[in-house]
Amino acid sequence: MQYAAILHRPMSEYAFPLDEGHFVFRLRTAKGDLKRVTFFYADRADMASELTFFPLDMPLIRTDLLYDWYEITLETKWQRIAYYFLLDDGAAQCRYAGECFEKLDAHIERSEYFQYPFHHKADLAAVPDWVKDAVVYNIFPDSFADGSRTISKQGKNETYNGFPSVSTYGGALRGIRENLDYIREMGFNCLYLNPIFAAGAYHKYDVMDYLHIDPCFGTDDDFKALVRSAHAQGIRMIVDGVFNHVSWHHFSFQDVLKNGKASPYYDWFYDLPDPLTLPQAHEAPAYTCFAYVANMPKTNTACPSLREYFCEVGRHWIREYDVDGWRLDVANEVDDGFLRAFRRAVKQEKHDAVIIGEIWENAEHFMTGDMVDGAMNYDFRRFCTQYFAEGILTAATFDLRLSSLLMRYKKQMLPAQLNLLDGHDTCRFLSLCQGDLNKIELAILFQMTFIGMPCVFYGDEKGMTGMREKEYRMPMPWGAESSLTDTYQAFIRLRRAHAALREGAFVTLETKGHMLRYARVLPDERIEIVVNPGPVPMPCTVSGETLLKKGFSCDLLLPTGYVVARSVNHGKHDL
């Protein structure tokens, strides 16, 4: 028995309540090591001298290159649970309890088993129900449109409270509103806008005023009209909240520059020197900033008055404009207490508002259900780049990395992960594919059939490319034609037509070379997908009605080929 590979952590993504009457328990073991796992559970508050344990076979739910994953969903009214695992490798058995491996006849006190001490309803992790159906279109406002299917490509020079506010290409909120029909026809039902509040630079991540729209983009009334029109067409709205830092033109920082420690806003900033002075050109700032960007001083979100100010910002745009959620910039650099307070404020204003954190790495720390609902899934992008675009991963290794995405969070948090192939801070995916439409087509298919919210950066459907910031934020090429437009429409339509692709379990069926065969499964629907981004044809078999196909004949999946088959029955699928 390979003890070193066995992992379980109580009160984590390995043991958590799914809802008020169900718990999920997981166990990781070495691949092929165990023949059987039995889950034993008891009422830990039972007044008897010895606990009575009940056994349940624990199904093997996932296998990858290195590990087997066992999972059981326990239905129970008990709020306090003691439990352990009986491990059987065919030659020997042991009891895994309280992070120790024990002989079967070893005496264990009730406190020494694994414990779920109490199921507090207040701690139940949950995400808005609508996110499972969301297909997100990410717009960089300056670059998208200033009217119906147009963008002037002419920058603007405005002022706000006496400070400059600029844009590069002339995009405006009116342009987004006048192209909602295009967005809807593509199949998107949720918009995520990069920052729109009054700021200096064209990207608007240096916010001067959180309560008003940037003059380069329009007016507050323009935004209200945009949200109203979007909702009328069944499109939700997520806005970008930049709370880790502000512009040095923000009123609070200006007050500190004038009054030093006597300013009521001095504690709004992180480790300010006294006296505070601005750096000279090419001089490093003496105060903490976003990275080392002097005009974006870092906020101290632990300060109670600043925390309440930002929480009121969160409430304001929901209460007054009816936005449907927030994407939090640099969410991994604000303090946990702020994330919890902001979440409470937003959810009290609109219970099904979504909160997405910009967290580039594993976001397990933030995904406990009391900070953010989901994260921008940059690991999804990284793994897709390595598998589809660069071809450096075999299907088995890609599947191993998918396991890390599927098992790192509580199950109910997965639908709120924002699965992107590119965005405003990354190279365009088509450029990473070196213009190979077959590669990006496969990646799009996978994006639209994986668990989480697919998120498409504006213009990807027009074949936009770019490896540097000034390239991948270029204006929307409204007159361009690309086969990717039809590809996105077809794959979005496929996702929205089949509940299994939005809600079903993800099951890996086969890996061979670069060929991956997987399924999304519900009790009454199964969608099976095969992709092969590699150079070598691979034999494969699928069952059921073929919904989409390319490069597929005679049970042979050709290079850069895919097939999507659908089967439906009313019995339980064998996972």
Summary of the structure (lengths in Angstrom):
residues: 575
radius of gyration: 25.8
end to end distance: 25.0
largest distance: 79.2
contacts: 1948
relative contact order: 0.09
helix: 29%
strand: 30%
